[in-house]
Amino acid sequence: IDGGAVLVEIKGNLKLLGSSGLSNGEELGKNPQVLDALSQLNRKRIDIPAEALIDGVIATFRPRTVLLFPIIYKGMGMGVVILAAKDPIAREVEKNLDLFISSLALALHNAVTHDQIQKLAAVDPLTGVYNRRFGLTRLREEFSRSVKQNTTLGILMIDVDHFKDVNDTYGHTVGDRVLQGIASSARTQLREGDLLIRLGGDEFMVVLLGASGNDVLEVGEAIRRTVSERTTSWGEQQIKVTVSIGGASLATANVKDEQDLIDAADKALYQVKESGRNRVGV
């Protein structure tokens, strides 16, 4: 075997996982023969006579045999393995390769399953943001990194104002939709790398990388304003909620660990709620 590629199906398209000795790797997933091997779940062997003229180069060498193996797990096509050789591939070798591809299918399925499990372990199923356990672990890591690199870090503690009234008046289904809307609104105000975490109930936390006290205040105010402008529709009802936000930054707070930073933001949140809610305090 002188060249090969592994393509996996992602959202209906074949994407290149890796290749060696083959040209235009990204285009292989659009090749009719490759697509047919996956759709029919049948192995394909393409023998190319030495004297044949090849239309379009798929390899960095002149192949004599190209094998297409669908990656199948429990009757489901997961991708295609392409193998090419300068010399004709013996039928016995082809059969042995078939066994190898079957093992690859199991390994690929296990890898995908592991990735899905890892994602599920990190994500809050209602809002799609990080859950408490994973989020607090990431905060601990970012706090440690900030201390070592002498950079700053900010957090926001977010609490939905009078959320119990929403649940009591409209029911928990509507309450869930309100929480999803808040998470969606908050996301729009964050930069790449910032973390949005649902701590539980109607409590969220935001971790802002490299944020000063002013940055924390500005992002908090942007989230507060965006949430207050959002409307959740339920039948003929138009439901609006507000949030109270407390923030703290490593740049201005006197803290020794991430829990102290949380406590500082919690204290700011408590003061906001005592002074009327629908505000941001740092």
C-alpha positions as CSV (number, residue, x, y, z in Angstrom):
1,I,0.0,0.0,0.0
2,D,1.5,3.3,-1.1
3,G,-1.1,5.8,-0.2
4,G,-4.4,6.1,1.7
5,A,-7.0,8.3,3.3
6,V,-9.6,8.0,6.0
7,L,-12.8,10.0,5.6
8,V,-15.6,10.2,8.2
9,E,-19.2,11.3,7.8
10,I,-20.0,14.5,9.7
11,K,-23.5,15.9,9.3
12,G,-24.0,14.3,6.0
13,N,-20.7,15.1,4.4
14,L,-17.5,13.1,4.1
15,K,-14.6,15.0,5.8
16,L,-11.0,14.1,5.6
17,L,-9.6,12.7,8.8
18,G,-6.1,12.0,7.5
19,S,-4.2,11.0,4.3
20,S,-0.8,10.0,2.9
21,G,0.3,9.8,-0.6
22,L,-3.0,11.0,-2.1
23,S,-3.7,14.4,-3.7
24,N,-6.6,16.7,-3.2
25,G,-7.6,15.0,0.1
26,E,-10.6,17.3,0.8
27,E,-12.0,16.5,-2.7
28,L,-12.0,12.8,-2.1
29,G,-15.2,13.0,-0.1
30,K,-17.0,14.3,-3.2
31,N,-15.8,11.5,-5.5
32,P,-18.8,9.5,-6.9
33,Q,-17.1,6.1,-6.4
34,V,-16.3,7.0,-2.8
35,L,-19.8,8.2,-2.2
36,D,-21.3,5.1,-3.8
37,A,-19.1,2.8,-1.6
38,L,-20.5,4.5,1.5
39,S,-24.2,4.6,0.3
40,Q,-24.1,0.9,-0.8
41,L,-22.0,-0.2,2.2
42,N,-20.0,-2.3,-0.3
43,R,-16.2,-2.6,-0.8
44,K,-15.0,-1.4,-4.2
45,R,-11.9,-2.5,-6.0
46,I,-10.7,-0.4,-8.9
47,D,-8.0,-2.0,-11.1
48,I,-6.2,0.4,-13.4
49,P,-4.4,-1.2,-16.4
50,A,-0.8,0.0,-16.8
51,E,-1.5,1.4,-20.2
52,A,-4.6,3.3,-19.2
53,L,-4.8,7.0,-19.3
54,I,-5.9,8.4,-15.9
55,D,-8.2,11.4,-16.0
56,G,-7.4,13.5,-13.0
57,V,-4.6,12.7,-10.5
58,I,-5.7,11.3,-7.1
59,A,-2.3,10.3,-5.9
60,T,1.3,11.5,-6.0
61,F,2.1,8.2,-7.8
62,R,0.4,6.2,-10.6
63,P,-1.9,3.7,-8.9
64,R,-2.6,0.3,-10.3
65,T,-5.2,-0.7,-7.6
66,V,-7.5,1.5,-5.6
67,L,-9.6,0.0,-2.8
68,L,-12.6,1.7,-1.2
69,F,-13.7,0.2,2.2
70,P,-16.9,1.6,3.8
71,I,-16.4,1.9,7.6
72,I,-19.4,0.0,9.0
73,Y,-20.5,-0.3,12.6
74,K,-23.7,-2.3,13.3
75,G,-25.0,-1.7,9.8
76,M,-24.3,2.0,9.9
77,G,-21.9,3.7,7.5
78,M,-19.4,5.9,9.4
79,G,-17.0,6.8,6.6
80,V,-14.7,5.4,3.9
81,V,-11.1,4.2,3.9
82,I,-9.2,4.7,0.6
83,L,-6.1,2.6,-0.2
84,A,-4.0,2.9,-3.3
85,A,-1.0,0.9,-4.5
86,K,1.5,1.2,-7.3
87,D,1.2,-2.5,-8.0
88,P,-1.8,-4.7,-8.2
89,I,-3.0,-5.7,-4.7
90,A,-3.4,-9.5,-4.2
91,R,-6.9,-10.7,-3.3
92,E,-5.6,-12.3,-0.1
93,V,-4.2,-9.0,1.0
94,E,-7.5,-7.4,0.2
95,K,-9.3,-9.8,2.5
96,N,-6.9,-9.1,5.4
97,L,-7.4,-5.4,4.9
98,D,-11.2,-6.0,5.2
99,L,-10.7,-7.4,8.7
100,F,-8.5,-4.5,9.6
101,I,-11.2,-2.0,8.5
102,S,-13.8,-3.8,10.7
103,S,-11.5,-3.2,13.7
104,L,-11.1,0.4,12.7
105,A,-15.0,0.8,12.6
106,L,-15.2,-0.3,16.2
107,A,-12.3,2.0,17.3
108,L,-13.9,4.9,15.4
109,H,-17.3,4.3,17.0
110,N,-15.7,4.1,20.5
111,A,-13.8,7.4,19.8
112,V,-17.0,9.1,18.7
113,T,-18.9,7.7,21.7
114,H,-16.2,8.9,24.1
115,D,-16.3,12.4,22.6
116,Q,-20.1,12.5,23.0
117,I,-19.8,11.3,26.6
118,Q,-17.1,13.9,27.3
119,K,-19.4,16.6,25.9
120,L,-22.4,15.4,27.8
121,A,-20.4,15.4,31.0
122,A,-19.5,19.1,30.5
123,V,-22.7,20.6,29.2
124,D,-26.0,21.6,31.0
125,P,-28.7,19.8,29.0
126,L,-31.3,22.6,29.3
127,T,-29.2,25.6,28.1
128,G,-26.3,24.0,26.3
129,V,-23.7,26.0,28.4
130,Y,-21.1,24.5,30.7
131,N,-22.5,22.8,33.8
132,R,-21.4,23.6,37.4
133,R,-18.9,20.8,37.8
134,F,-17.1,21.4,34.5
135,G,-17.3,25.1,34.8
136,L,-15.8,25.4,38.3
137,T,-13.0,23.1,37.2
138,R,-12.3,25.4,34.2
139,L,-12.4,28.4,36.5
140,R,-9.8,26.8,38.8
141,E,-7.6,26.2,35.8
142,E,-7.9,29.7,34.4
143,F,-7.3,31.2,37.8
144,S,-4.1,29.2,38.2
145,R,-3.0,30.2,34.7
146,S,-3.6,33.9,35.4
147,V,-1.6,33.8,38.6
148,K,1.3,32.1,36.9
149,Q,1.3,34.3,33.9
150,N,0.6,37.5,35.9
151,T,-2.5,38.2,33.9
152,T,-6.0,39.2,35.1
153,L,-9.3,37.3,35.2
154,G,-12.9,38.4,35.8
155,I,-16.1,36.7,36.7
156,L,-19.8,37.6,36.7
157,M,-22.4,36.0,38.9
158,I,-25.9,36.3,37.3
159,D,-29.2,35.8,39.1
160,V,-32.6,36.0,37.4
161,D,-34.8,38.5,39.2
162,H,-38.0,37.0,40.7
163,F,-37.6,33.8,38.7
164,K,-39.9,31.9,41.1
165,D,-42.7,34.2,40.1
166,V,-42.2,33.2,36.5
167,N,-42.4,29.5,37.4
168,D,-45.4,30.0,39.6
169,T,-47.3,32.1,37.1
170,Y,-46.5,30.4,33.8
171,G,-45.2,26.9,34.8
172,H,-41.8,25.3,34.6
173,T,-41.9,24.8,30.9
174,V,-42.0,28.5,30.3
175,G,-39.4,29.0,33.0
176,D,-37.1,26.6,31.1
177,R,-37.6,28.6,27.9
178,V,-36.7,31.8,29.8
179,L,-33.5,30.3,31.1
180,Q,-32.6,29.2,27.6
181,G,-33.2,32.7,26.3
182,I,-31.0,34.2,29.0
183,A,-28.2,31.8,28.1
184,S,-28.6,32.7,24.5
185,S,-28.6,36.4,25.2
186,A,-25.5,36.2,27.4
187,R,-23.6,34.2,24.8
188,T,-23.9,37.1,22.3
189,Q,-22.0,39.4,24.6
190,L,-19.0,37.1,25.2
191,R,-15.7,36.9,23.4
192,E,-14.2,33.6,22.1
193,G,-12.6,31.9,25.1
194,D,-14.9,33.3,27.7
195,L,-16.9,30.7,29.6
196,L,-20.7,30.7,30.4
197,I,-21.7,28.3,33.1
198,R,-25.0,27.4,34.6
199,L,-24.5,26.9,38.3
200,G,-28.0,25.6,38.9
201,G,-31.6,26.8,39.0
202,D,-31.6,30.4,37.7
203,E,-27.9,31.1,38.6
204,F,-25.2,31.6,35.9
205,M,-21.5,32.5,36.1
206,V,-19.4,34.0,33.4
207,V,-15.6,33.7,33.4
208,L,-13.9,36.5,31.5
209,L,-10.3,35.9,30.5
210,G,-8.0,38.9,30.9
211,A,-10.8,41.1,32.1
212,S,-10.1,44.2,34.2
213,G,-12.7,45.7,36.6
214,N,-13.9,48.0,33.9
215,D,-14.2,45.1,31.4
216,V,-16.2,43.1,33.9
217,L,-18.6,46.0,34.4
218,E,-19.0,46.6,30.7
219,V,-19.7,43.0,29.8
220,G,-22.0,42.7,32.8
221,E,-24.0,45.7,31.7
222,A,-24.2,44.4,28.1
223,I,-25.6,41.1,29.3
224,R,-28.1,42.9,31.6
225,R,-29.3,45.1,28.8
226,T,-29.6,42.3,26.3
227,V,-31.6,40.1,28.6
228,S,-33.9,43.0,29.6
229,E,-34.7,43.6,25.9
230,R,-35.5,40.0,25.2
231,T,-39.1,38.7,25.1
232,T,-40.1,35.1,25.6
233,S,-43.4,34.3,23.8
234,W,-45.8,31.7,25.2
235,G,-49.2,31.7,23.4
236,E,-50.4,35.2,23.6
237,Q,-48.2,36.0,26.6
238,Q,-45.1,38.1,26.2
239,I,-42.8,37.4,29.1
240,K,-39.9,39.7,30.0
241,V,-37.4,39.2,32.8
242,T,-34.4,41.0,34.2
243,V,-31.2,39.9,35.8
244,S,-29.0,41.1,38.7
245,I,-25.3,40.8,38.2
246,G,-22.3,41.0,40.5
247,G,-18.7,41.0,39.3
248,A,-15.1,40.8,40.4
249,S,-11.7,41.0,38.8
250,L,-8.4,39.5,39.8
251,A,-7.0,42.9,38.9
252,T,-8.8,44.8,41.7
253,A,-10.0,42.2,44.2
254,N,-7.7,41.0,47.0
255,V,-8.1,37.3,46.6
256,K,-5.9,34.2,47.1
257,D,-7.9,31.6,45.1
258,E,-10.8,31.2,42.8
259,Q,-13.3,30.7,45.6
260,D,-12.3,34.2,47.0
261,L,-13.0,35.6,43.5
262,I,-16.5,33.9,43.5
263,D,-17.2,35.3,47.0
264,A,-16.2,38.8,45.9
265,A,-18.6,38.6,43.0
266,D,-21.3,37.1,45.2
267,K,-21.0,40.0,47.6
268,A,-21.4,42.5,44.7
269,L,-24.5,40.5,43.6
270,Y,-26.0,40.6,47.0
271,Q,-25.5,44.4,47.2
272,V,-27.2,44.8,43.8
273,K,-30.2,42.7,44.9
274,E,-30.5,44.7,48.1
275,S,-30.5,48.0,46.1
276,G,-33.2,47.2,43.7
277,R,-32.1,44.5,41.2
278,N,-31.8,44.7,37.4
279,R,-28.3,46.3,37.9
280,V,-24.6,45.4,37.7
281,G,-22.2,45.9,40.6
282,V,-18.5,45.3,40.8
